[in-house]
Amino acid sequence: MKRLIFNTSDFIKSDAVERRVEKFEGDIGYSSNIAVNLKVIKISDDKVYVSGAVEGYIEMECARCLSIYRHPVELYIETDMDFLNGEVDMAEEIRQRLILEIPSKPLCDQDCLGICPECGKHNKEKDRCSCQSRQSEDFSRYRWESLFGKNKK
């Protein structure tokens, strides 16, 4: 990702450099379509100010229904970076920030009901199964029924 590495030589003509990368290629562990737009301003001989936006989506698997969905990403960056060996590597900084944006339990929708334990159907808002376990008012009680029974002696 050489386009997101800024050298001291980039600032010879001007104290500000702008770059846009249509497809970020950093390894975040998921398929993604991320665009990066940065403005880097040299504030001293060994420091730059970086501001910009990182936008797009990450393709993730829902933890409940296992369907693939697009998780939107919208990050704004404002930070000071030090030159290291005459370079500032923004690709690594962006990669780390994207990893922090990945949810620990990705859900396609907060109301996703997941897969029915009886018929195996994916239960979405418009297309639900008609199994007895799904019709009860307290579905969470049904999910944990076997554990609740173990506490009673």
Backbone hydrogen bonds in HBPLUS format (Angstrom, degrees):
<---DONOR---> <-ACCEPTOR-->    atom                        ^
c    i                          cat <-CA-CA->   ^        H-A-AA   ^      H-
h    n   atom  resd res      DA  || num        DHA   H-A  angle D-A-AA Bond
n    s   type  num  typ     dist DA aas  dist angle  dist       angle   num
A0004-LEU N   A0001-MET O   3.25 MM   3  5.97 162.1  2.29 117.6 122.3     1
A0005-ILE N   A0002-LYS O   3.21 MM   3  5.29 164.0  2.24 110.2 111.1     2
A0090-MET N   A0004-LEU O   2.91 MM  86  5.34 151.9  1.99 164.4 160.2     3
A0006-PHE N   A0088-VAL O   2.87 MM  82  5.11 163.7  1.90 148.8 149.6     4
A0088-VAL N   A0006-PHE O   2.79 MM  82  5.11 141.4  1.94 143.6 155.8     5
A0010-ASP N   A0007-ASN O   3.06 MM   3  5.38 151.6  2.14 105.9 114.3     6
A0008-THR N   A0086-GLY O   3.04 MM  78  5.51 135.1  2.25 150.8 151.6     7
A0011-PHE N   A0008-THR O   3.19 MM   3  5.73 161.7  2.22 113.1 118.6     8
A0012-ILE N   A0009-SER O   3.44 MM   3  5.49 159.3  2.48 112.1 109.5     9
A0042-LYS N   A0015-ASP O   2.73 MM  27  5.15 162.4  1.76 154.6 160.8    10
A0017-VAL N   A0040-VAL O   2.80 MM  23  5.20 155.1  1.86 149.3 157.9    11
A0040-VAL N   A0017-VAL O   2.75 MM  23  5.20 171.5  1.76 160.6 163.2    12
A0019-ARG N   A0038-LEU O   2.91 MM  19  5.35 159.0  1.95 148.1 154.2    13
A0038-LEU N   A0019-ARG O   2.80 MM  19  5.35 165.2  1.82 164.9 168.0    14
A0021-VAL N   A0036-VAL O   2.74 MM  15  5.06 161.6  1.77 151.2 157.8    15
A0036-VAL N   A0021-VAL O   2.80 MM  15  5.06 164.1  1.83 151.0 156.3    16
A0024-PHE N   A0034-ILE O   2.78 MM  10  5.31 158.3  1.82 150.3 156.8    17
A0059-GLU N   A0031-SER O   2.83 MM  28  5.48 167.2  1.84 156.7 160.9    18
A0033-ASN N   A0057-TYR O   2.96 MM  24  5.51 163.6  1.98 159.0 161.7    19
A0057-TYR N   A0033-ASN O   3.06 MM  24  5.51 151.0  2.15 129.0 137.0    20
A0035-ALA N   A0055-GLU O   2.71 MM  20  5.38 173.6  1.71 168.7 168.5    21
A0055-GLU N   A0035-ALA O   2.94 MM  20  5.38 159.2  1.99 154.7 160.1    22
A0037-ASN N   A0053-ALA O   2.95 MM  16  5.38 163.3  1.98 163.7 166.6    23
A0053-ALA N   A0037-ASN O   2.92 MM  16  5.38 145.7  2.04 148.7 156.3    24
A0039-LYS N   A0051-SER O   2.75 MM  12  5.40 155.4  1.80 168.6 176.1    25
A0051-SER N   A0039-LYS O   2.96 MM  12  5.40 161.4  2.00 153.7 159.8    26
A0041-ILE N   A0049-TYR O   2.82 MM   8  5.11 166.6  1.84 152.2 156.7    27
A0049-TYR N   A0041-ILE O   2.72 MM   8  5.11 163.3  1.75 152.3 157.0    28
A0043-ILE N   A0047-LYS O   3.06 MM   4  5.81 155.7  2.12 136.7 143.9    29
A0044-SER N   A0047-LYS O   3.22 MM   3  5.15 144.7  2.35 150.2 141.0    30
A0083-PHE N   A0046-ASP O   3.03 MM  37  5.21 160.5  2.07 123.6 128.3    31
A0048-VAL N   A0081-MET O   2.85 MM  33  5.38 161.3  1.89 158.8 165.2    32
A0081-MET N   A0048-VAL O   2.83 MM  33  5.38 162.1  1.86 154.8 160.7    33
A0050-VAL N   A0079-THR O   2.75 MM  29  5.34 175.4  1.75 170.3 171.8    34
A0079-THR N   A0050-VAL O   2.90 MM  29  5.34 156.8  1.96 150.7 158.4    35
A0052-GLY N   A0077-ILE O   2.93 MM  25  5.22 136.2  2.13 145.0 145.9    36
A0077-ILE N   A0052-GLY O   2.84 MM  25  5.22 166.8  1.86 144.4 149.0    37
A0054-VAL N   A0075-LEU O   2.87 MM  21  4.98 157.8  1.92 145.8 147.8    38
A0075-LEU N   A0054-VAL O   2.79 MM  21  4.98 167.8  1.80 152.8 156.7    39
A0056-GLY N   A0073-VAL O   3.04 MM  17  5.27 141.1  2.19 153.1 148.0    40
A0073-VAL N   A0056-GLY O   2.87 MM  17  5.27 163.2  1.89 140.3 136.9    41
A0058-ILE N   A0071-HIS O   2.88 MM  13  5.10 153.7  1.95 138.2 146.0    42
A0071-HIS N   A0058-ILE O   2.76 MM  13  5.10 168.6  1.77 157.8 153.9    43
A0060-MET N   A0069-TYR O   2.86 MM   9  5.54 163.5  1.89 165.4 169.1    44
A0069-TYR N   A0060-MET O   2.84 MM   9  5.54 159.6  1.88 157.7 164.7    45
A0062-CYS N   A0067-SER O   2.87 MM   5  5.46 169.5  1.89 153.6 155.5    46
A0066-LEU N   A0062-CYS O   3.03 MM   4  4.68 137.0  2.22 121.2 129.7    47
A0063-ALA N   A0106-PRO O   2.74 MM  43  5.66 163.0  1.77 172.3 168.2    48
A0084-LEU N   A0087-GLU O   2.73 MM   3  5.23 169.4  1.74 151.2 152.1    49
A0087-GLU N   A0084-LEU O   3.14 MM   3  5.23 152.6  2.22 102.3 110.5    50
A0094-ILE N   A0090-MET O   2.90 MM   4  6.05 162.2  1.93 152.5 156.7    51
A0095-ARG N   A0091-ALA O   2.92 MM   4  6.06 159.5  1.97 146.5 152.7    52
A0096-GLN N   A0092-GLU O   3.02 MM   4  6.19 162.4  2.05 149.0 152.8    53
A0097-ARG N   A0093-GLU O   3.11 MM   4  6.35 155.9  2.17 143.8 150.4    54
A0098-LEU N   A0094-ILE O   2.88 MM   4  6.11 152.5  1.96 152.7 160.4    55
A0099-ILE N   A0095-ARG O   3.03 MM   4  6.28 155.2  2.09 148.8 155.2    56
A0100-LEU N   A0096-GLN O   3.16 MM   4  6.45 148.9  2.26 142.0 149.8    57
A0101-GLU N   A0098-LEU O   3.01 MM   3  5.03 136.2  2.21  97.5 110.3    58
A0102-ILE N   A0099-ILE O   3.27 MM   3  5.42 154.6  2.34 103.2 110.5    59
A0112-CYS N   A0109-ASP O   3.02 MM   3  5.16 163.1  2.05 117.3 117.1    60
A0123-ASN N   A0114-GLY O   2.94 MM   9  5.68 171.8  1.94 161.9 164.7    61
A0116-CYS N   A0121-LYS O   3.00 MM   5  5.45 164.5  2.02 147.7 150.9    62
A0120-GLY N   A0116-CYS O   2.97 MM   4  4.81 138.3  2.15 125.0 135.7    63
A0124-LYS N   A0127-ASP O   3.41 MM   3  5.22 154.9  2.47 127.0 123.4    64
A0134-ARG N   A0131-CYS O   3.12 MM   3  5.53 135.0  2.33 106.7 118.1    65
A0135-GLN N   A0132-GLN O   3.05 MM   3  5.23 141.8  2.20 103.5 114.7    66
A0141-ARG N   A0138-ASP O   3.16 MM   3  5.46 129.4  2.43 101.8 113.9    67
A0142-TYR N   A0139-PHE O   3.00 MM   3  5.03 115.6  2.43  95.3 111.0    68
A0143-ARG N   A0139-PHE O   3.03 MM   4  6.41 154.2  2.10 152.3 159.1    69
A0144-TRP N   A0140-SER O   3.23 MM   4  6.45 148.7  2.33 143.4 150.3    70
A0145-GLU N   A0142-TYR O   3.30 MM   3  4.99 167.5  2.32 102.0 105.2    71
A0147-LEU N   A0144-TRP O   3.02 MM   3  5.43 125.1  2.33 108.9 122.9    72
A0148-PHE N   A0144-TRP O   3.00 MM   4  6.28 157.0  2.05 157.7 165.2    73
A0149-GLY N   A0145-GLU O   3.10 MM   4  6.30 155.9  2.16 152.0 157.4    74
A0150-LYS N   A0147-LEU O   3.21 MM   3  5.29 133.9  2.43  97.5 109.3    75
